[in-house]
Amino acid sequence: MEDQNQCTTRDEQLKNLNLPKVLIHGPPGFSSVLQPPFSQKFHILNHSSLPLHKFAATHAHHCSSVAAVLCDGGYPVTADVLRLLPSLRLLVTASAGTDHVDLEECRRLGVRVAGAGNMFSEDVADLAVGLLIDVMMKISAANRCLRERILVVSRDFPLASIFKLTGKKVGIVGLGKIGLEVAHRLEAFGCMISYNSRSKKTFVSYPFYSSVVELATNNNVLVLCCALNDQTRHMINREVMLALGKGGIIVNVARGALIYEKELLRCLMEREIGGAGLDVFENEPLVCEEFFSLDNVVLSPHAGFSTLESHDGICQLVGRNLEAFFSNKPLITPII
Ligand SMILES: O=CC(=O)O
């Protein structure tokens, strides 16, 4: 465990004692998300060198007075974690997704939760379109072939294996802010948009399908932009893939477990769908190695939220949420 604000003098130690304790729950280096002036307003604890339960066992006095947690997307905040932090009042996650947080338990315990709001929506939508264009026009595959001297510049390559995006029918799963950003971008490419969502949206005229199988049947492409929860886990299964058909493409910029990954691999290997662009994976941080040998897949390392511009934005946002909460002001991007 590190005490982030290493105190050198007794005065500084005393000052720190009066600041709200914020526990950083994320990968090494994640604590840099809390920058001055915000970082100076809190007593920051970082357990990144120890698993949280070990930190709690050796630093019970700290855990008992942690008032806020600042966490990252891949770092679960389960009921067990919450039990280790009896004074917790606020959880700030630097992610748009909240599938790593037991929101029901937070609600029950009266712990407020703030997230990344729409900070990453445009970047994620940009990446979705980038992945789709790459899968269709085989940019990464051609790049690899040229560099490995497997291919010379030839007119045969495009004719044999690349496809046109303009005019394609695209089904978006989850028409929240990210889904809408994807829709707007793809409309500019002349694509026809329809969607599946928990409910029909009154603010768009895109056709709505209440079933993902029907959405897949009626489209060339599926772009997954919805939250992961008990209802959506493995919603993209073999039935959906077969409905999408041989030329069909799946782009996933949401959460890996929306797709039944084993079935996706099988469909890609047997060419039962045309291709996939994946920024997220079922067993992150691991990526199933069978993807590596497939030329109809473009892979990206869960990068949709890591542009330089958005990193600066999220640093401000987490600080402002913490500051607002401890000044009794409304959270900037509340979840609960
Ligand atoms: O995946 C990234 C996020 O949830 O913000």
The ligand as an SDF file (V2000), in Angstrom:
LIG
                    3D

  5  4  0  0  0  0  0  0  0  0999 V2000
  -14.9620    0.4040  -21.5890 O   0  0  0  0  0  0  0  0  0  0  0  0
  -14.8490    1.5250  -21.2230 C   0  0  0  0  0  0  0  0  0  0  0  0
  -15.8250    2.1760  -20.4100 C   0  0  0  0  0  0  0  0  0  0  0  0
  -16.7350    1.5210  -19.8760 O   0  0  0  0  0  0  0  0  0  0  0  0
  -15.7240    3.4020  -20.2530 O   0  0  0  0  0  0  0  0  0  0  0  0
  1  2  2  0
  2  3  1  0
  3  4  2  0
  3  5  1  0
M  END
$$$$
